Amino acid sequence: MPRLGTGRLQLADGLVELPGAEECCGFGGTFALKNSEVSAAMCADKVTAVRETGAEALCAADNSCLMHIGGLLSRQRAGVRTMHLAEILASVEENA
């Protein structure tokens, strides 16, 4: 997941870094297939962290992570959308 901070993304009002952002979501290619229970548990931990922030959207730079986390958020009807970093940067460019 993209990290916020000095020299990286400028923080806009309301943006927060996800606690445990450096931890894997559990997808990792064939890892999710070969270790489905572990993968699901890792994703559940990530989704818990997302929901605890109260965020309306989750930004990541990896489509696999977005698909994995977004799928569980959707199944839980969490109301949190996932967005690729490129989508956010493009919307900023359009509004500039």
C-alpha positions as CSV (number, residue, x, y, z in Angstrom):
1,M,0.0,0.0,0.0
2,P,1.3,3.5,-0.7
3,R,2.8,5.1,2.4
4,L,2.0,8.7,3.3
5,G,4.6,11.1,4.7
6,T,7.5,13.3,4.1
7,G,8.7,13.1,0.5
8,R,5.8,11.0,-0.6
9,L,2.1,11.9,-0.9
10,Q,1.0,15.2,0.5
11,L,-1.7,14.7,3.1
12,A,-5.0,16.3,2.3
13,D,-7.5,17.1,5.0
14,G,-9.1,13.9,6.2
15,L,-6.5,11.4,4.9
16,V,-5.0,9.0,7.3
17,E,-2.5,6.2,6.9
18,L,-3.9,2.8,7.5
19,P,-2.5,1.2,10.7
20,G,-0.5,-1.8,9.7
21,A,-0.2,-0.6,6.1
22,E,3.1,-2.4,5.7
23,E,1.5,-5.7,6.4
24,C,0.4,-8.0,3.5
25,C,-3.3,-8.4,2.8
26,G,-2.8,-12.1,2.2
27,F,-3.4,-12.2,-1.6
28,G,0.2,-12.6,-3.0
29,G,-0.5,-14.6,-6.2
30,T,-0.7,-18.3,-5.6
31,F,-0.4,-17.8,-1.8
32,A,-4.1,-17.2,-1.6
33,L,-4.8,-20.4,-3.5
34,K,-2.4,-22.6,-1.6
35,N,-3.1,-21.1,1.8
36,S,-6.7,-19.9,1.5
37,E,-7.5,-19.9,5.3
38,V,-4.4,-17.9,6.1
39,S,-5.1,-15.6,3.2
40,A,-8.6,-15.0,4.4
41,A,-7.5,-14.3,8.0
42,M,-4.9,-11.8,6.8
43,C,-7.5,-10.0,4.7
44,A,-9.9,-10.0,7.6
45,D,-7.2,-8.3,9.7
46,K,-6.6,-5.7,7.0
47,V,-10.4,-5.1,6.6
48,T,-10.8,-4.7,10.4
49,A,-8.1,-2.0,10.3
50,V,-9.7,-0.3,7.4
51,R,-13.1,-0.2,9.1
52,E,-11.7,1.0,12.4
53,T,-10.4,4.1,10.6
54,G,-14.0,5.1,9.6
55,A,-12.7,5.7,6.1
56,E,-15.0,6.1,3.1
57,A,-12.3,4.9,0.7
58,L,-9.1,2.8,0.7
59,C,-6.3,3.7,-1.6
60,A,-3.6,1.2,-2.7
61,A,-1.2,1.0,-5.6
62,D,-1.6,-2.8,-6.1
63,N,-4.7,-4.0,-8.0
64,S,-4.4,-7.5,-6.4
65,C,-4.6,-5.9,-2.9
66,L,-7.5,-3.8,-4.0
67,M,-9.4,-6.8,-5.4
68,H,-8.8,-8.9,-2.3
69,I,-9.6,-6.3,0.3
70,G,-12.4,-4.8,-1.8
71,G,-14.0,-8.2,-2.1
72,L,-14.3,-8.7,1.6
73,L,-15.3,-5.1,2.2
74,S,-18.1,-5.6,-0.4
75,R,-19.2,-8.9,1.1
76,Q,-19.4,-7.2,4.5
77,R,-21.4,-4.3,3.0
78,A,-18.9,-2.0,4.7
79,G,-19.6,1.0,2.4
80,V,-15.9,1.5,1.9
81,R,-14.8,1.8,-1.7
82,T,-11.4,0.9,-3.0
83,M,-9.4,3.2,-5.3
84,H,-6.1,2.8,-7.1
85,L,-3.6,5.5,-6.4
86,A,-3.7,6.4,-10.1
87,E,-7.4,7.1,-9.9
88,I,-6.8,9.6,-7.1
89,L,-3.9,11.3,-8.8
90,A,-5.9,11.5,-12.0
91,S,-8.9,13.1,-10.2
92,V,-6.5,15.7,-8.6
93,E,-5.1,16.5,-12.0
94,E,-8.6,16.9,-13.5
95,N,-9.6,19.3,-10.6
96,A,-6.4,21.4,-10.8
